[in-house]
Amino acid sequence: MKNAVKWAHYDIMGNMGQICTTTSRIFIHERIYDEFIELFLKCTAKISIVGDPFDEKTWHGPQVSKAQRVPRFWLVASKAYFIDPTVVGDVNPSMKVYQEEIFGPFAVVVKFTSEEEVIKAANDTEYGLAATLFTTGVTRVVRVSQQLRDGNIWINSKNNSDFRVPLARMKQSGIGRELGEAVL
């Protein structure tokens, strides 16, 4: 659990959430949902310090531009280009924030009860650049990853790849791979 919390925080909150492969939605099984939320909130409060990017204590500096701040964060009050890390729990598919691809320190947490339900929910978006699975079950990793409609799938980590290697894109995230054969 601690590893999943650490990587989820790093993925969503790192670089102020402004990485194209950053997670927008976290799906958590109902059995561990409350524990995950508690640990994730503690981790975010402890590490995600907003402020002067030249201060060593700061984890979050400003968003890169006004376009990154508005309209994506219409629900969050902020000053200038600084946005407090935000965690929204108990999100469901009828909420607008559920469908958004958010480039910012904004975690949307969704509870699920079954593997079938979470696969359907994870695929229920117009985007398909990346997904991450946290599990100890090797057969589950294979089974679930084959059903996800995402170009890149990380297992028990996030963004730990060499960005000189082609990045796969699906759905509205793009078609095909960037960089091409020459990179290999």
C-alpha positions as CSV (number, residue, x, y, z in Angstrom):
1,M,0.0,0.0,0.0
2,K,2.8,2.5,0.9
3,N,4.4,1.9,-2.5
4,A,1.2,2.5,-4.3
5,V,0.6,5.7,-2.3
6,K,4.2,6.9,-2.9
7,W,4.0,6.3,-6.7
8,A,0.5,7.8,-7.0
9,H,1.7,10.9,-5.2
10,Y,4.8,11.2,-7.3
11,D,2.9,10.7,-10.5
12,I,0.0,13.1,-9.9
13,M,1.8,15.8,-7.9
14,G,5.3,15.7,-9.5
15,N,6.1,18.6,-11.7
16,M,2.9,20.2,-10.6
17,G,1.0,17.5,-12.5
18,Q,2.0,18.9,-15.8
19,I,3.4,15.8,-17.5
20,C,1.4,14.3,-20.4
21,T,1.4,10.8,-18.8
22,T,0.3,12.1,-15.4
23,T,-2.6,10.2,-13.9
24,S,-5.9,11.9,-13.7
25,R,-8.0,9.2,-12.0
26,I,-7.0,6.7,-9.2
27,F,-9.2,3.7,-9.0
28,I,-9.1,2.0,-5.5
29,H,-10.8,-1.2,-4.5
30,E,-13.5,-0.6,-1.9
31,R,-11.8,-2.9,0.6
32,I,-8.7,-0.6,0.8
33,Y,-10.2,2.7,-0.2
34,D,-10.3,4.4,3.2
35,E,-6.8,3.3,4.1
36,F,-5.5,4.5,0.7
37,I,-7.2,7.9,1.0
38,E,-5.9,8.4,4.5
39,L,-2.3,7.6,3.5
40,F,-2.5,9.6,0.3
41,L,-3.8,12.7,2.1
42,K,-1.0,12.4,4.7
43,C,1.6,12.0,2.0
44,T,0.3,15.0,0.0
45,A,0.1,17.2,3.1
46,K,3.6,16.3,4.1
47,I,5.4,16.5,0.7
48,S,3.4,18.7,-1.6
49,I,4.5,22.1,-0.3
50,V,3.4,25.0,-2.6
51,G,5.6,28.1,-2.9
52,D,8.8,29.6,-4.2
53,P,10.4,27.1,-6.6
54,F,13.8,28.2,-5.4
55,D,13.0,27.3,-1.8
56,E,14.3,23.8,-1.0
57,K,11.2,23.0,1.0
58,T,8.9,23.6,-2.0
59,W,7.6,20.7,-4.0
60,H,5.1,22.7,-6.1
61,G,6.0,25.9,-7.9
62,P,3.6,27.7,-10.2
63,Q,1.7,26.2,-13.1
64,V,3.5,26.9,-16.4
65,S,0.8,29.3,-17.7
66,K,-2.7,30.7,-17.3
67,A,-3.9,28.1,-19.9
68,Q,-2.7,25.4,-17.4
69,R,-4.6,27.1,-14.6
70,V,-7.9,27.9,-16.3
71,P,-10.4,26.3,-17.1
72,R,-9.1,23.0,-15.9
73,F,-9.3,24.1,-12.2
74,W,-12.7,25.7,-12.3
75,L,-13.5,23.9,-9.0
76,V,-10.4,25.0,-7.2
77,A,-9.7,28.5,-5.9
78,S,-6.1,29.6,-6.5
79,K,-3.9,32.6,-6.5
80,A,-1.8,33.5,-9.6
81,Y,-0.5,30.4,-11.1
82,F,-0.1,28.5,-7.8
83,I,-2.5,25.7,-7.2
84,D,-2.8,23.8,-4.0
85,P,-2.6,20.0,-4.5
86,T,-6.2,18.8,-4.5
87,V,-7.7,15.3,-3.8
88,V,-11.3,14.7,-4.7
89,G,-12.7,11.4,-3.4
90,D,-15.9,9.5,-4.0
91,V,-16.0,10.6,-7.6
92,N,-18.4,8.9,-10.0
93,P,-18.8,8.9,-13.8
94,S,-21.6,11.5,-13.8
95,M,-19.2,14.1,-12.5
96,K,-17.4,16.3,-15.1
97,V,-14.1,16.0,-13.3
98,Y,-14.3,12.2,-13.9
99,Q,-13.9,12.7,-17.6
100,E,-11.3,15.4,-17.6
101,E,-7.6,15.0,-18.5
102,I,-6.2,17.2,-15.8
103,F,-2.8,18.7,-16.1
104,G,-2.2,19.8,-12.6
105,P,-1.8,18.6,-9.0
106,F,-5.3,17.2,-8.9
107,A,-6.2,13.7,-7.9
108,V,-9.6,12.2,-8.7
109,V,-10.2,9.0,-6.6
110,V,-12.8,6.5,-7.6
111,K,-13.9,3.5,-5.6
112,F,-14.6,0.1,-7.4
113,T,-15.8,-3.3,-6.3
114,S,-14.7,-5.7,-9.0
115,E,-12.0,-6.2,-11.7
116,E,-14.6,-6.1,-14.5
117,E,-16.0,-2.8,-13.1
118,V,-12.6,-1.1,-12.9
119,I,-11.6,-2.1,-16.4
120,K,-14.8,-0.7,-17.8
121,A,-14.3,2.5,-15.7
122,A,-10.7,2.9,-16.7
123,N,-11.5,2.6,-20.4
124,D,-14.5,5.0,-20.0
125,T,-12.6,8.1,-21.2
126,E,-11.8,9.6,-24.5
127,Y,-8.1,9.6,-23.6
128,G,-5.7,6.6,-23.7
129,L,-2.1,7.7,-23.2
130,A,-1.2,5.8,-20.1
131,A,-2.3,3.7,-17.2
132,T,-0.7,2.2,-14.1
133,L,-1.5,-1.0,-12.3
134,F,-0.6,-1.7,-8.6
135,T,-1.0,-5.3,-7.7
136,T,0.9,-8.3,-6.4
137,G,-0.8,-10.7,-8.8
138,V,1.2,-11.4,-11.9
139,T,-1.7,-13.1,-13.7
140,R,-3.9,-10.1,-12.9
141,V,-1.4,-7.8,-14.4
142,V,-1.4,-9.7,-17.7
143,R,-5.2,-10.1,-17.7
144,V,-6.0,-6.5,-16.9
145,S,-3.4,-4.9,-19.0
146,Q,-4.6,-6.8,-22.1
147,Q,-8.0,-5.2,-21.6
148,L,-7.0,-1.6,-21.0
149,R,-7.2,0.7,-24.0
150,D,-4.0,2.7,-23.1
151,G,-0.9,3.1,-25.1
152,N,1.5,2.8,-22.2
153,I,1.0,0.7,-19.0
154,W,3.3,0.8,-16.0
155,I,3.3,-1.9,-13.4
156,N,3.8,-1.0,-9.7
157,S,5.6,2.3,-10.7
158,K,5.0,5.3,-12.9
159,N,6.9,7.1,-15.7
160,N,10.0,5.0,-15.1
161,S,10.9,4.8,-18.8
162,D,13.5,6.2,-21.1
163,F,11.7,9.1,-22.9
164,R,14.0,8.5,-26.0
165,V,11.9,5.3,-26.6
166,P,8.6,5.8,-28.5
167,L,5.6,6.8,-26.5
168,A,2.4,5.0,-27.6
169,R,-0.8,7.0,-27.9
170,M,-4.5,5.9,-28.2
171,K,-7.9,7.5,-28.6
172,Q,-7.9,11.3,-28.2
173,S,-4.4,11.2,-26.8
174,G,-3.1,10.6,-30.3
175,I,-2.6,7.8,-32.8
176,G,0.5,5.7,-33.0
177,R,3.9,6.2,-31.6
178,E,6.1,9.3,-31.5
179,L,9.8,9.3,-32.4
180,G,9.7,6.4,-34.8
181,E,12.0,3.5,-35.7
182,A,15.1,5.7,-35.8
183,V,15.1,6.0,-32.0
184,L,15.5,2.3,-31.6
